[in-house]
Structure formats: structure tokens, C-alpha cells
């Protein structure tokens, strides 16, 4: 039997692509699922209740945690804020208890985080050593990573991956934007000057694989392409790729009116993030430039 990896959040955009890549490389993939188990490659868990039978895991070399409620799904009401935080802390708390109970602990935990930890920083160049920002999203990310660090205390190499905007046809921001831009209704968001740190789906998966397979990687890692762009540059690149105009800007005040603080900290915030740790550890991006990433996604819709 090959190496075994347990994945929480395997049904999401990155999770589905990661499962395919791992299996292609000969890994045995065990998915943690809520509700009824559908096959031998699934184990039931309930992170909200802290339920996961460690004995069912067996010997695993790696754990990948991609769980967490979508931050950009809507306005941050008090109830949604609580769900956003608890969906992350509950998953890691449950994994911590299960890993602690294992006679042989995994070699590595790769756990999702986000570049939102840096907050709105204008034109400042941000690396893994940059200070966290202020706001709800930095609070969420710091709490997320703090709970992952408790697993590191068990002797498990732990890598919080601070992901940027993932570009994929199958989901995420690009899936929502494509119909608008194809109809010629796209445009910059706000003044368009805010920096957007992005990553192609192929490299989002590649960064996880790199973190699993490279023992020198530990601690926070920025999972972003090496060339961040402004929102205006992104808008122009997408419009060019689709051969459509993009002259209908979305006013900042309208976004604030509809989405409140969520718009302020996601759609309008500026984070110019560089993947220093990935590059220093030898990772080679398959899609380092935005134009190439968009062309690949639009041509194939796949990795």
C-alpha cells in the first residue's frame, strides 16, 4: 500500500483537484465526510461536535485540512461571523484530538489559511514575515493558524497555506465573473488600484503537494503566484482573454451598501503578497503570469 493522506474539505474546489492529483501520484486518499459514508475511502466525522474516530484513520503520512465556511458568500452578520470562525476552529480542534490519540502521528499537516491575514495594506510588499493586519479577516486567519499550531506542538510538521484568489473555471471568483465579462458587463471594482494576489488552481494544488513532500517547509507559506496584479490589471487581462469590453466599474459605495465589511476586507482590500517561502524551497510555478493562467483556464476548464 502506498502513502496515505487524510483530507478534510475534499469536496471543495481545491479538494477535488487535490484528490485527483494525489491518486495520480499513487497516494491512498481518505476523505473525511459529514453524514453517511459512501465508500471505503471515506470516514465520517462531525467537526462541529468534535467527533472523529482516530482508530479509523490508521497510519497516515499526511493530513490536509481545507475545511471552512466560504468567507465571501455574503454579508458578515453576527451569525455568519460565528459560523466562519467555528467552522475553522472546530475542524482543527477535532483533528488535533484525533492526531493526539494516534500511536503513530502523521509527518505533516497542511492547513488552509488565507492572505487575508495581512489585511488592507495598499502597495506594501508582503511576505511570510510581514505582520498581520487589522480587521475581522486577519482575526479569523490568526485564529485559524493558532489552532493549527497546536498540532505542531504534537511534533507534526505544520504548514498553514495562505492562499490568494484561486483561478479556476469550476468555481471560486472566476466562475462568478465569467458570465458578466462574457456579456460585456465586466469592469474594475472600486478604483481598481487594490492589489490582488492570485494563484491558478494547478499551482494551488501544486503548493499543497510541495508542502507535503518537502520536509524543509514549515510554518506559514504564501500560496500565491509570483506576480500580483491590481484589480484594474486583472479586469483588463480577463476582458482581453475573452475578447470583450470591460468598461462598467462597480462603485465601492455600492459594494459597501450591499456587503458591508465583507466588501471592505475582501473586494476592496489591497494585499500585494509574494510567495517567498515557496520560491526559496524550490517550487516552480506552472502558471506564474496572469495572462497564461487565464488562457489555460479558459481553454481547458481543467488543471
N, C-alpha and C positions, 0 to 999 in steps of 0.2 A: 504494500500500500504506500502511495506517495505521501507527501506532506499534506497536513490537514489545516484548514483555515476556517474559523467561525466568523460569520458576517452578520452583524445586526444592521438592518436597513437595506437588505439585499434587493428589495422590490423597487427602490427608488431609481432615479436616472443613472447615477454613478454606480449604484449597487448592481444593477442588471448588467451593465457593461463590464464591471469588475468580475462578476461571476463567470462570464463568458471567457474573459482573458485568463483567469486562474485555471479554469478547466482546460483551456487550450494548452496551458503550460504543464498540465499533468497534476495539478493540485486536486485534492479532495475537498469540496466545498460543503460546509454545513451552514445552513441558513437558520437564523432564529426568527420564528414567525409567531405572530399573535393569533390566537384562535386555534382551530383544528389543524393538526399536522397532515400534510398531503403526501409525504413520501419519506424514504429512508434518509434523505439528505436534509431533512428539516427537524428542528427541535422547538417545541413550544416554550414560550416564555411570556411573562407579563411584567414588563419593566415598571409599570405604574404601581404594581403590588409587590415588586421585588421578588418575583417568582422565576427561578431558573434552576433546574436540577443539574448541579455541577457534574454528577456522575454520568449524565448523558453525553457530556462533551467528550470524554475520553482524552487521549493525548492529542493536543493541538499545538502546532508550531506558531500560529499567528491568530490574532483576533483583530477584526476590523469593525469599528463602530461608526456607522453612518446615520444613526438614529437622530431624530429631532424634527419637531414640527416646523413647517415652512415659515420662515420669518417674514417673507414678503407677500403672504397670502391676503393681507388686508390690514385695516387699521388696528393699532395696538390698544385694544381695550384692556381693562384691568384683568379680565378673564383670560384673554389671549396672551398677555404677558406672563401670567402664571403658567399657562399651558406650554409656552415656548421654553421657559426655564425648566419646568418639571419634566418635560419630555427628554431633556438632555441630562439632567442630574439623575433622574430615575434610571435611565439606561445604564449610565456609568456606575451608579451605586450597585445595581443588580449584577453587572459584570464583575465589579470588584469583589463582591461576596462570593460569586461562583469561582473566580480565579483563585481567591484566597483558600478555597476549600480543595483545590486540585492538588493531588500528590505531586504532579509534575506540571509546573506552570508554563504557559506559553513563552516563547522567546521575545515576542514583540506584540505590542498593541498599537495600531494606527487608528487614531480617533479624530473624527471630523471637528474642525473649528472653522473660523472664517476671518477674512481680512477686516471684517467689521470691528475687530478688537482695536484697531488703530483709530477709529473714529474719523471725523471730518478734519483732514489735515492740509487742505489746499494743495500747494505744489511741492510740499516736503517729500523727499525720497525716503521711503520706509523699508526697513529690513527687520529681520527677526529680533534684533536687539533694540529696536525702537520702543519707546514707552507706549503703554496702552492709552487710548483716548478716553473721552468722557461721553456719557450717554447710556441709554438702555442697551444698545447693541454691544458696546465694549463690556458692559457689566455681564451680559449673557455669555460672551466669549470667555471672559476671565473665569466665570463660574464653571463653565464647560471644561476649561483646561485645568482648573484646580482639582476637579473631580477625577480627571484623567491622571493627574499627578499622584493621586492616592494609589493608583495601580502601579505606578513607577516605584512607589515605596515598597511594593511586594517583590521587587527585583526584576520586574518586567521592563524591558526597554520600551519606552513610550514616546510616540511621535504624534503630537497634535498637528494636523494638517490645516493650515489657514488658507482656505480656498477662496479664490476670487469668483467672478461670474463665469459659470461653466457654459460654454457654447456648444449646443447640440440641437439637432433638428427635432429630436424625440421629446424634448422637454426643456424646462428652465425658461429663462428670459427670452431666448431667441425664438422659441416656439410661439410665444405670445406676440413677438414683434413682427414675425414674418408676414402674417395676413395683412397687417396695417401697411407695411412697406411695399408689399406686392400691389396693394391698391393705390399706391402713391400718396398715402396718408401719414407717412413717417416724418420724423423731424427730431431735432435736438430736444433734450429735456432741460428746462430752465435756460440758463445762459450757455450751457454746453461746455463750460470750462472745467467742470469737475472731472478728475481723473478716474478712469475705470480700469481696474485690474482684472483681467480676464484669463481664462485658460480653456483650451479645447478639450473636449471630452476624452480624446485619445491620451492627452497628457495628464488629465485628472486621474485617469486610471493608471497611467504610467508612473505618476508620482507615488501612488499608493504601492504599486509593485516595487518601486525603487526603495521605498521606506521599509518594506517587509524584508527585502533581500540584502540590504546594506547595513551591517551592524554598526557602522560608524555614525549613522544618523540617529540622533536622539534629541528630544526637546522640540520646540516649535519649528515648523518648516512652512514657508510661504509657498503654497501651490498656486502659482500664477505664472503666466508667460513672461518672458524677459522684457517685453516691450509693452508697457501700459499705454493706453491711449486716452485722450479726452473723450467725453461723450459726443462732442461735435465730430471728432475724427472717426469715432465708431459709426455714427449716423451716416457720414459720407461714404465710408467703406461699405456698409451694408447696402446703401442705395445704389452704389456703383456695381456691386456684385449682382444685384437684382435688376440692374438697368432701369431703375425707377427714380423719379424725383423724390426729394425729401425736404420739403420747404414748409412743413406745418409744425412749428415748435409747440411743445407742451409747456404752458406757463407754470412757473414754480408755484405761484399762488393757488392755481387750480389743484395741483397735486397736494399742497398742504391742506387745502379745504377738504379734499376727499379722503386723504390717507393720514393726515396729521403728522405725528412724529415719525411714523414709519417712512413717509416720503422724505422727511428731513434727513434721516440717518441712512437711507439706502439709495433712493433715486437721485437725491441732490447732494449727497456727501461725496467728498473727494478723497481718494486713497491711491497714492502713487507707490505701489508696492513692488519690490524687487525680490526674485527667488534666489537669494544669496546662498542659502544652505543647499538647495538642490544643485545649483551650478557647481559649487565647491566640491560636492560629493560625487561629481561626475555625471549627473543626469544630462542627457541630450534631448532637447525638446524636438518633437516631431512637427509641431506647429508653433514655431517661435514668433511668426508675424501674423497680424490680424488678417490681412488680405488672403494669405494662404489658408488660414484656418476657416474663414468664411467660404472660400471656394470649395474646400474639401467637404465641408458640411452640406453645402447646397447641392453639390454634385452627387453625393452618395447617400446622405442622410444617415450614415453609419460612422463607425470608428475609421 
